[in-house]
Amino acid sequence: MIYSILDACHFVLEDQGESQSSFWLASQAVEGKLWRASEADVRDALLKDIKKLGTSSRFVQVGEDEFALREWTTRSTNRSAKPS
């Protein structure tokens, strides 16, 4: 179930299987009718979640404007943020 912008981002990242920019996440969320959000909304939500929850966040920032699921980085010693 998708209850928030973060849920929509999680869904898109799982579907894509690799890290994505906030622009791509926003466009996919809107295109898939998951959540209506701008690139800035997505980036702000992800950064706030990461800052607030730290290592408990579902997300990690892997580039200046690229995000991945934390579980990808903990499953693999390769820091590329792609699932094994």
N, C-alpha and C positions, 0 to 999 in steps of 0.2 A: 504494500500500500504506500502511496505517496501522499504524505501529509505536509511536506515542507519543501523549500527549495533545495535543502540538503539531501532529502530523500530522492528528489529528481536527479541531482548530480550523481548520487550513488548509483542509481539505476542506469544512467547513461554511461558512467565509467565501467560498470560491470559489463554492459553490452559491448562497449568498444574494446575492452581488454587491455587498454594502455592509457598512459597519462594523456590529458587533454588540456587545452587552454580554456580560460573562462569564457571566451567568445564561443568556442565550439560547444562547450557545455550548455550555454544559454541558448544557442541556436537549436541544438538537438532537443532540449527540454521544451522549447516552444513548438518546434516542428512535430514532435511526438505528442503534443498536447498534454504534457506532464505538468508543466508549470509555466506561467508567464513571467519571465524575468529578463532583465537586460544583462549585458556582460558585466557591468559595474555591480549590479545586484548579486550576481553569482560570485564574483571575486570577493566582494565584501562579506558575504555570508560564509564563504569558505575560510577566508582569513580570520574572521571573528571566531569561528568554530575552532580552528586550529589554535588560535591564541588562548581562548578560554579553556579548552579541554586538553591542550598539549598532546601527550602521547595517548590519551584516551579518545582523541578525535578519530573519526573514521577516515580522515583525509590527511594527506601530506602535500606540502608544496615542493615540487621537484625542479622547478625552474622559476624564472622571474614571474611568469604568468602561466604556469602549468601545474596541474594538480593530479594526484593519483590516490588510489585507495591505500591506506596504511597497511592493510593485510598483504598487499603485494610486496612491500618492502620488508616485511617481517618474515615472509615465507622464503625469501631468497637472499643470499648473501650478495647478489648482484644488485647494486643500487639503481638500476635503470628504471625501476618502478613499473616493470611489466610482470605479469603473472608468470609463474613457472609452468 
